[in-house]
Amino acid sequence: MTTVEKHWDAIVIGGGPAGASAAAILAEHGHRVLALEREKFPRYHIGESMIPFTYGPMERLGLIPMMKQSAFQKKYSVQFVAPNGKASQPFYFFNRYDRETVAQTWQILRSEFDEILLQHARTKGAEVMEEITVKELLWEKGYSGQRVVGVRAQTKAGALVEFRAPITLDCTGKESFTAVRNNWRTKDPYLNKVAVWTYYRGSKREPGLDEGQTTVAMIPHKGWFWHIPQHNDMVSVGVVAEGKYLTRGGVKDPKAIFHREVEENLWIKDHLSVGEQVGEYFITSEYSFHSRHCGCEGLVLVGDAFAFLDPVFSSGLMLALKSGVLAGDAVHEAIAARDFSPARFGDYARFMREGVENMRKLVYAFYDPNFSFKQVIDKYPEAAYEITDCLSGDVNKDFTSLWNKIREFAPLPEELPVGGPLAKLPAAQAA
């Protein structure tokens, strides 16, 4: 038996960074917002490094003062390390940006950070329900075909509940609730990687200002380690590469894969030679994908549910927060206009796709076996600033000049096919 709850101005599916930020923005605008989260926070999640241009959405949410007072590890730079252990000079953000804003960011523990975001949405006025699982979208006939009018969800106790609203935001992360069910999701043809990771306590860190820097340490065949120092003397460390490479010789155990690859980079081996491994070993496919559509009437996709990009440049958290804030403002305008058509969210979708595409091109160049950023910068010194901007998350600008330079050294991908906002959903998909 299904219980029908009261109507809302907006429903948010998912309480992660995209969902929590969108809910906070909508509640701040004075709307009745319901956020539905299937898990109980705090909960574990990977994706722990912020890049400089996360500052913008964090400032819009009003969370910068809290971050400055938090225990999260401060991050000022990124460095790259060759398999032989030779490290590049750190790339300091303050050499490019204002020290008081984007030049310093943080390495976070997602269980703590995500709980802060969700509580912030509550503080702003959003109603948040945890341990409730959305089972299906509710559909009715709209002017452009079928429109979404809410969701049917199941509580922890097993009760079915319907929640109705003129607009629903899908913020379900990589699982991409809507895109998977409607066959909108398109995989990137080349960025099919596997990640294996774990945590260390008390391992080596760099001194002084470099203590919190992200290290990208290369292994053969364009694989790489991340080394992310966190607070409480913890380090997140993992390896990303092609699945065939990581499982060579028939090795499939995550622990065995991880420790074999540690031997492939002397810097990683040295830094993990002291300290203690804690917790389990995780493994996941880190393939890139995007949704061909950003939604349909009464529905908009946000964060990883819209597009997920290879994690090498730590863009995921920035894109999730940015997408959540932008979607929140776009939905606010839709509510004010009483217009929930796909076209209403066209500018939002184009803006987010532009940013993802720019970062995606840089990821492709990185994985090319014959390419290095040093090649480009040696020939075109001015390219260093453009590369830094893109790596730092300043992705919504014209990088045509940079792409022309990079194409002299490596091919870049064509844009993935998109259909824009979906004007009409076939009845067969509206079941």
C-alpha positions as CSV (number, residue, x, y, z in Angstrom):
1,M,0.0,0.0,0.0
2,T,1.4,3.4,-1.0
3,T,1.1,6.5,1.1
4,V,0.9,9.8,-0.7
5,E,2.8,12.6,1.0
6,K,2.3,16.3,0.6
7,H,3.4,18.2,-2.4
8,W,6.8,19.9,-2.6
9,D,8.3,22.7,-4.8
10,A,11.2,20.4,-5.7
11,I,12.5,16.9,-4.9
12,V,16.1,16.0,-4.8
13,I,17.2,12.4,-5.2
14,G,20.5,11.9,-3.5
15,G,22.2,13.7,-0.6
16,G,25.8,13.8,-1.8
17,P,27.6,17.0,-2.8
18,A,25.5,17.7,-5.9
19,G,22.2,17.0,-4.1
20,A,23.0,18.7,-0.9
21,S,24.2,21.8,-2.6
22,A,21.2,22.0,-4.9
23,A,18.8,21.5,-1.9
24,A,20.6,24.2,0.1
25,I,20.4,26.7,-2.8
26,L,16.7,26.0,-3.4
27,A,15.9,26.2,0.3
28,E,17.8,29.5,0.6
29,H,15.5,30.8,-2.2
30,G,12.5,30.0,0.1
31,H,11.3,26.8,-1.7
32,R,9.9,23.7,-0.1
33,V,12.6,21.2,-0.9
34,L,12.7,17.5,0.0
35,A,16.0,15.6,-0.3
36,L,15.9,11.8,-0.3
37,E,19.0,9.8,0.6
38,R,19.1,6.0,0.7
39,E,22.0,5.8,3.2
40,K,22.5,7.1,6.7
41,F,25.2,9.8,7.0
42,P,28.1,9.8,7.7
43,R,28.9,7.2,5.1
44,Y,32.1,6.4,3.2
45,H,32.8,7.8,-0.2
46,I,35.9,8.2,-2.4
47,G,36.8,11.5,-4.2
48,E,38.7,13.4,-1.5
49,S,40.7,16.1,-3.2
50,M,39.5,19.6,-3.9
51,I,40.9,21.7,-6.8
52,P,41.2,25.5,-6.6
53,F,38.0,26.5,-8.4
54,T,35.9,24.5,-5.9
55,Y,36.1,27.8,-4.1
56,G,33.3,29.5,-6.2
57,P,30.5,27.1,-5.4
58,M,31.7,26.7,-1.8
59,E,31.6,30.5,-1.4
60,R,28.1,30.6,-3.0
61,L,27.0,28.1,-0.3
62,G,28.5,30.1,2.4
63,L,30.9,27.4,3.6
64,I,34.3,29.0,3.2
65,P,34.5,30.2,6.8
66,M,33.7,26.7,8.1
67,M,36.3,25.2,5.8
68,K,38.9,27.6,7.1
69,Q,38.2,26.6,10.7
70,S,38.0,22.9,9.9
71,A,40.6,20.2,10.6
72,F,40.8,19.3,6.9
73,Q,44.3,19.2,5.4
74,K,45.2,22.4,3.6
75,K,46.4,21.9,0.0
76,Y,48.5,24.4,-1.9
77,S,50.0,22.4,-4.8
78,V,50.2,19.4,-7.0
79,Q,53.3,17.5,-8.1
80,F,53.9,14.7,-10.6
81,V,56.4,11.9,-10.1
82,A,58.1,9.6,-12.6
83,P,58.3,5.8,-12.0
84,N,62.0,6.2,-11.0
85,G,60.9,8.4,-8.1
86,K,61.9,11.7,-9.7
87,A,59.4,14.4,-8.7
88,S,58.5,17.6,-10.5
89,Q,58.7,20.9,-8.8
90,P,55.3,21.5,-7.0
91,F,52.8,23.5,-9.0
92,Y,51.8,26.1,-6.5
93,F,48.3,27.5,-7.0
94,F,49.4,30.9,-5.6
95,N,51.8,31.4,-8.4
96,R,48.7,31.8,-10.6
97,Y,45.9,32.8,-8.3
98,D,45.0,35.2,-5.4
99,R,46.3,33.7,-2.1
100,E,43.1,34.8,-0.3
101,T,40.8,32.8,-2.6
102,V,41.4,29.9,-4.9
103,A,45.2,29.6,-4.2
104,Q,44.6,27.3,-1.2
105,T,42.1,24.4,-1.1
106,W,41.7,21.3,1.0
107,Q,42.0,17.5,1.1
108,I,38.9,16.2,2.8
109,L,37.4,13.1,4.4
110,R,34.2,12.6,2.4
111,S,32.2,11.1,5.3
112,E,32.8,14.3,7.3
113,F,32.5,16.7,4.4
114,D,29.3,15.2,2.9
115,E,27.6,15.2,6.3
116,I,28.5,18.9,6.7
117,L,26.9,19.6,3.3
118,L,23.8,17.7,4.1
119,Q,23.4,19.3,7.5
120,H,23.9,22.7,5.8
121,A,21.0,22.0,3.5
122,R,18.9,21.2,6.6
123,T,20.0,24.5,8.2
124,K,18.9,26.4,5.1
125,G,15.4,24.9,5.4
126,A,15.5,21.7,3.2
127,E,13.8,18.6,4.6
128,V,16.1,15.7,4.4
129,M,15.0,12.0,4.7
130,E,17.8,9.4,5.1
131,E,17.6,5.6,4.6
132,I,14.8,5.9,2.0
133,T,15.3,4.5,-1.5
134,V,13.7,5.9,-4.6
135,K,12.2,3.1,-6.6
136,E,10.7,4.9,-9.6
137,L,9.8,8.3,-11.1
138,L,6.1,9.2,-11.3
139,W,4.9,10.2,-14.7
140,E,1.9,12.1,-16.1
141,K,1.1,13.4,-19.5
142,G,2.7,16.8,-20.2
143,Y,2.6,19.3,-23.0
144,S,5.8,17.8,-24.5
145,G,4.9,14.2,-23.9
146,Q,5.5,12.5,-20.6
147,R,6.5,14.6,-17.6
148,V,8.0,13.7,-14.2
149,V,5.7,14.7,-11.3
150,G,7.5,13.1,-8.4
151,V,8.9,9.8,-7.1
152,R,7.9,6.6,-5.4
153,A,10.2,5.6,-2.6
154,Q,10.6,2.8,0.0
155,T,11.5,3.5,3.6
156,K,13.8,1.3,5.6
157,A,10.8,-0.3,7.2
158,G,9.5,-1.3,3.7
159,A,6.7,1.2,3.4
160,L,6.1,2.7,-0.1
161,V,5.6,6.5,-0.2
162,E,4.9,8.9,-3.1
163,F,6.3,12.4,-3.1
164,R,5.1,14.9,-5.7
165,A,6.6,18.1,-7.1
166,P,6.7,19.9,-10.4
167,I,10.5,19.4,-10.7
168,T,12.8,16.5,-9.6
169,L,16.6,16.7,-9.5
170,D,18.4,13.5,-10.1
171,C,21.6,13.7,-8.0
172,T,22.2,10.0,-7.7
173,G,25.9,10.1,-8.6
174,K,27.6,7.5,-10.8
175,E,24.6,5.1,-10.5
176,S,22.7,7.8,-12.5
177,F,19.2,6.6,-11.7
178,T,17.4,8.2,-14.6
179,A,20.1,7.9,-17.4
180,V,20.5,4.2,-16.8
181,R,16.8,3.4,-16.7
182,N,16.1,5.4,-19.9
183,N,19.2,4.2,-21.8
184,W,20.6,7.8,-22.0
185,R,24.1,6.9,-20.7
186,T,27.0,6.9,-23.1
187,K,30.4,5.5,-22.1
188,D,33.6,7.2,-23.2
189,P,35.2,4.9,-25.8
190,Y,38.7,5.2,-24.4
191,L,38.6,6.2,-20.7
192,N,37.9,2.7,-19.3
193,K,40.0,2.5,-16.2
194,V,40.1,0.5,-13.0
195,A,41.0,1.9,-9.6
196,V,42.4,0.0,-6.5
197,W,43.0,1.9,-3.3
198,T,43.4,1.9,0.5
199,Y,44.5,4.1,3.4
200,Y,47.7,4.5,5.4
201,R,48.3,6.0,8.8
202,G,51.7,7.6,9.6
203,S,53.3,7.2,6.2
204,K,55.7,9.8,4.9
205,R,54.6,13.4,4.0
206,E,56.4,16.3,2.5
207,P,57.6,19.0,4.8
208,G,56.0,22.5,5.4
209,L,53.8,24.0,2.7
210,D,53.9,20.8,0.7
211,E,52.5,18.6,3.4
212,G,49.0,18.5,1.9
213,Q,49.9,18.4,-1.8
214,T,48.3,15.9,-4.2
215,T,50.9,13.7,-5.8
216,V,50.3,12.0,-9.1
217,A,52.9,9.2,-9.4
218,M,53.2,7.4,-12.7
219,I,53.6,3.7,-13.4
220,P,54.2,1.9,-16.7
221,H,51.5,1.9,-19.5
222,K,50.1,5.3,-18.4
223,G,48.8,4.2,-15.1
224,W,49.2,6.4,-12.0
225,F,48.9,6.5,-8.3
226,W,47.2,9.2,-6.3
227,H,48.7,10.1,-2.9
228,I,46.3,12.4,-0.9
229,P,47.3,13.4,2.6
230,Q,44.4,13.9,5.0
231,H,44.0,15.1,8.6
232,N,44.6,12.8,11.5
233,D,47.8,11.6,9.9
234,M,45.9,9.6,7.3
235,V,46.7,9.2,3.6
236,S,44.4,8.0,0.8
237,V,46.5,6.2,-1.9
238,G,45.3,4.3,-4.9
239,V,46.3,3.2,-8.4
240,V,44.4,3.7,-11.7
241,A,45.2,1.9,-14.9
242,E,43.7,-0.3,-17.6
243,G,42.0,-3.4,-16.2
244,K,44.0,-5.7,-18.4
245,Y,47.2,-4.2,-17.1
246,L,46.3,-4.4,-13.4
247,T,45.0,-7.9,-13.6
248,R,47.9,-9.2,-15.7
249,G,49.0,-12.7,-14.8
250,G,45.5,-13.5,-13.6
251,V,45.8,-11.5,-10.4
252,K,42.4,-10.2,-9.3
253,D,42.8,-9.7,-5.5
254,P,42.8,-5.9,-4.8
255,K,45.4,-6.2,-2.1
256,A,47.8,-8.2,-4.3
257,I,47.2,-5.7,-7.2
258,F,47.9,-2.7,-5.0
259,H,51.1,-4.0,-3.5
260,R,52.5,-5.2,-6.8
261,E,51.9,-1.8,-8.3
262,V,53.6,0.0,-5.3
263,E,56.8,-1.6,-6.6
264,E,56.4,0.2,-9.9
265,N,57.0,3.7,-8.5
266,L,59.9,4.3,-6.2
267,W,58.4,7.5,-4.6
268,I,55.2,5.7,-3.6
269,K,57.2,2.7,-2.4
270,D,59.4,5.0,-0.2
271,H,56.5,7.0,1.2
272,L,54.6,3.8,2.1
273,S,57.6,2.1,3.6
274,V,56.8,3.6,7.0
275,G,53.3,3.8,8.5
276,E,50.5,1.3,8.7
277,Q,47.9,0.2,6.1
278,V,44.5,0.5,7.7
279,G,41.0,-0.6,6.5
280,E,40.1,-2.6,3.5
281,Y,41.3,-2.5,-0.1
282,F,38.7,-1.1,-2.6
283,I,38.4,-1.8,-6.3
284,T,36.0,-0.2,-8.8
285,S,35.8,0.5,-12.5
286,E,36.3,4.3,-13.1
287,Y,34.9,4.5,-16.6
288,S,33.8,7.9,-17.9
289,F,30.3,8.4,-19.2
290,H,27.8,11.1,-19.8
291,S,24.1,11.3,-20.3
292,R,22.9,12.2,-23.8
293,H,20.2,14.4,-22.2
294,C,20.1,16.6,-19.2
295,G,16.5,15.7,-18.4
296,C,13.0,15.9,-19.7
297,E,9.9,17.9,-18.6
298,G,9.9,18.0,-14.8
299,L,13.4,16.5,-14.4
300,V,17.0,17.7,-14.5
301,L,20.2,15.7,-14.0
302,V,22.9,17.0,-11.7
303,G,26.5,16.1,-10.9
304,D,27.8,12.7,-11.7
305,A,24.3,11.6,-12.7
306,F,24.8,13.9,-15.7
307,A,28.4,13.2,-16.4
308,F,31.3,11.4,-14.7
309,L,34.9,12.0,-15.7
310,D,38.1,10.1,-15.1
311,P,39.4,11.1,-11.6
312,V,43.1,11.9,-12.6
313,F,42.7,15.6,-12.1
314,S,40.3,15.5,-9.1
315,S,37.6,17.4,-11.0
316,G,34.7,15.3,-9.7
317,L,33.9,17.2,-6.4
318,M,34.3,20.6,-8.1
319,L,31.9,19.6,-10.9
320,A,29.4,18.1,-8.5
321,L,29.3,21.3,-6.3
322,K,29.3,23.6,-9.3
323,S,26.5,21.6,-11.0
324,G,24.4,21.5,-7.8
325,V,24.7,25.3,-7.3
326,L,23.9,26.1,-10.9
327,A,21.0,23.6,-11.0
328,G,19.6,25.0,-7.8
329,D,19.5,28.5,-9.3
330,A,18.1,27.3,-12.6
331,V,15.3,25.4,-10.8
332,H,14.5,28.4,-8.7
333,E,14.0,30.4,-12.0
334,A,11.9,27.6,-13.4
335,I,9.7,27.6,-10.3
336,A,9.3,31.3,-10.5
337,A,8.3,31.1,-14.2
338,R,6.2,27.9,-13.6
339,D,8.1,26.5,-16.6
340,F,9.7,23.1,-16.2
341,S,10.2,22.3,-19.9
342,P,13.5,20.9,-21.1
343,A,14.4,24.1,-22.8
344,R,14.4,25.9,-19.5
345,F,17.6,23.9,-18.5
346,G,19.4,24.2,-21.9
347,D,21.8,26.9,-20.7
348,Y,22.7,24.9,-17.6
349,A,23.3,21.8,-19.6
350,R,25.5,23.5,-22.2
351,F,27.6,25.2,-19.5
352,M,28.2,22.0,-17.6
353,R,29.0,20.1,-20.8
354,E,31.5,22.7,-21.9
355,G,33.4,22.4,-18.6
356,V,33.4,18.6,-18.7
357,E,34.5,18.6,-22.3
358,N,37.5,20.9,-21.7
359,M,38.7,18.8,-18.8
360,R,38.1,15.6,-20.8
361,K,40.5,16.8,-23.5
362,L,43.2,17.3,-21.0
363,V,42.6,13.9,-19.5
364,Y,42.9,12.4,-23.1
365,A,46.2,14.1,-23.6
366,F,47.5,12.9,-20.2
367,Y,46.8,9.3,-21.1
368,D,48.5,9.5,-24.5
369,P,51.7,7.3,-24.2
370,N,53.7,9.8,-26.2
371,F,52.6,13.0,-24.6
372,S,53.7,15.1,-21.7
373,F,52.7,18.6,-20.7
374,K,56.4,19.5,-20.5
375,Q,56.6,19.1,-24.3
376,V,53.9,21.7,-24.9
377,I,55.2,24.2,-22.3
378,D,58.8,23.9,-23.6
379,K,57.6,25.0,-27.0
380,Y,54.8,27.3,-25.9
381,P,55.7,28.7,-22.4
382,E,52.4,30.7,-22.3
383,A,50.5,27.3,-22.4
384,A,51.5,26.7,-18.8
385,Y,48.9,29.3,-17.7
386,E,46.2,27.7,-19.8
387,I,47.0,24.2,-18.6
388,T,47.0,25.4,-15.0
389,D,43.6,27.1,-15.4
390,C,42.1,23.9,-16.8
391,L,43.7,21.7,-14.2
392,S,42.5,24.0,-11.4
393,G,38.9,23.9,-12.6
394,D,38.6,27.2,-14.4
395,V,37.0,25.1,-17.2
396,N,34.4,27.4,-18.7
397,K,36.5,29.5,-21.0
398,D,37.7,29.3,-24.6
399,F,40.7,26.9,-24.7
400,T,40.9,26.7,-28.5
401,S,44.5,28.1,-28.5
402,L,45.6,25.4,-26.0
403,W,43.9,22.5,-27.9
404,N,45.6,23.6,-31.1
405,K,49.0,23.5,-29.3
406,I,48.4,20.1,-27.7
407,R,47.2,18.6,-31.1
408,E,50.8,19.1,-32.3
409,F,51.8,16.4,-29.8
410,A,48.7,14.2,-29.3
411,P,45.3,13.7,-30.9
412,L,42.3,14.9,-28.9
413,P,38.9,13.4,-28.8
414,E,35.8,14.4,-30.6
415,E,33.0,15.5,-28.4
416,L,30.7,12.8,-27.3
417,P,27.3,12.8,-29.0
418,V,24.6,14.6,-27.2
419,G,20.9,15.3,-27.8
420,G,20.5,18.3,-25.6
421,P,17.5,18.6,-23.2
422,L,14.9,15.9,-24.0
423,A,11.8,17.5,-25.5
424,K,9.7,14.4,-25.5
425,L,10.2,11.1,-23.8
426,P,8.8,8.1,-25.7
427,A,5.8,6.5,-23.9
428,A,7.6,3.2,-23.7
429,Q,10.3,4.7,-21.5
430,A,7.8,6.4,-19.2
431,A,6.7,3.2,-17.5
